[in-house]
Amino acid sequence: MQFQETDGRIWAEDQAGKLVAEITFPETRPGVADIDHTFVDASLRGQGAAGRLVEAAVAQLRRRDMKAVPTCSYAQRWFQDHPEQGDLLADSQ
C-alpha cells in the first residue's frame, strides 16, 4: 500500500480513488499535533494498515520536530504498545 502525505495527514486510496486508510494529526498548538483520527477500510482490516499509518505519522512528526497527543483510541493503544516511542508524546495540556 502506497501512502500519500501532507502535513498532518497520511492516507491511501485504492485503484478507483476510494479512501481506504487515513490518519490525521493537525497541529493544535505550536510544535504539538493531535493524532485524532485513524481509519482503515474493512477490506484492509487485520493486515497491519492502522499500525503502519501510526508509524508513518510518527516518522513525519519526528521529521517536523513535533510532539504528539494521541486522542484517537487506536493511537493511544499503539503508544501503550510501543513505549520506545514515548519520547514523542507531549503533555496533554
C-alpha positions in Angstrom: 0.0 0.0 0.0 1.4 3.4 -1.0 0.7 6.2 1.4 0.2 9.8 0.3 1.3 12.6 2.8 0.6 16.2 3.6 1.4 17.9 6.8 -0.9 16.4 9.4 -2.5 13.8 7.2 -1.4 10.4 5.7 -3.8 8.4 3.6 -4.1 5.7 0.9 -6.6 5.2 -1.9 -7.5 2.1 -3.8 -7.1 1.9 -7.6 -10.6 3.6 -8.1 -9.6 6.5 -5.9 -11.6 5.5 -2.9 -10.1 6.4 0.5 -9.1 3.1 2.2 -6.8 4.3 5.0 -6.2 7.6 6.8 -4.7 9.1 9.9 -5.0 12.8 10.7 -2.9 14.7 13.2 -3.4 18.5 13.0 -1.1 20.9 14.8 -3.2 22.1 17.8 -0.5 24.3 19.4 3.0 25.2 18.3 5.0 22.1 17.9 2.3 19.7 19.0 -0.1 17.6 16.9 -3.3 15.8 18.0 -3.4 12.3 16.5 -7.2 12.5 16.4 -8.4 10.0 13.7 -7.4 6.7 12.3 -9.5 4.9 9.6 -8.9 1.6 7.9 -11.5 0.3 5.4 -12.9 -3.2 6.1 -11.0 -4.6 3.1 -7.7 -3.9 4.8 -8.5 -4.7 8.4 -6.3 -7.3 10.1 -3.4 -6.5 7.8 -1.5 -4.1 9.9 -2.5 -1.0 8.0 -3.5 1.0 11.1 -0.1 0.4 12.7 1.7 1.4 9.5 -0.4 4.6 9.5 0.7 5.5 13.0 4.3 4.6 12.2 4.2 6.9 9.2 2.7 9.7 11.4 5.4 9.2 14.0 8.0 9.5 11.3 6.5 12.7 9.9 6.2 14.3 13.3 9.9 13.4 14.0 10.9 14.9 10.7 9.0 18.1 11.6 10.5 18.1 15.1 7.0 17.9 16.7 5.4 16.1 19.6 2.1 14.2 19.7 -1.0 14.0 21.8 -2.9 10.9 20.8 -6.7 11.3 21.3 -7.7 8.6 18.8 -8.2 5.4 20.7 -6.2 3.3 18.3 -3.2 5.7 18.5 -3.4 5.7 22.3 -3.2 1.9 22.3 -0.4 2.0 19.8 1.7 4.2 22.0 1.0 2.0 25.0 2.3 -1.0 23.0 5.3 1.0 21.8 6.8 2.6 24.9 10.1 3.1 23.0 8.2 5.9 21.1 7.1 7.6 24.3 9.6 10.5 23.9 7.3 11.8 21.1 4.4 12.3 23.5 3.7 15.8 24.6 2.0 16.9 27.8 -1.7 16.6 27.1 -2.5 20.2 28.3 
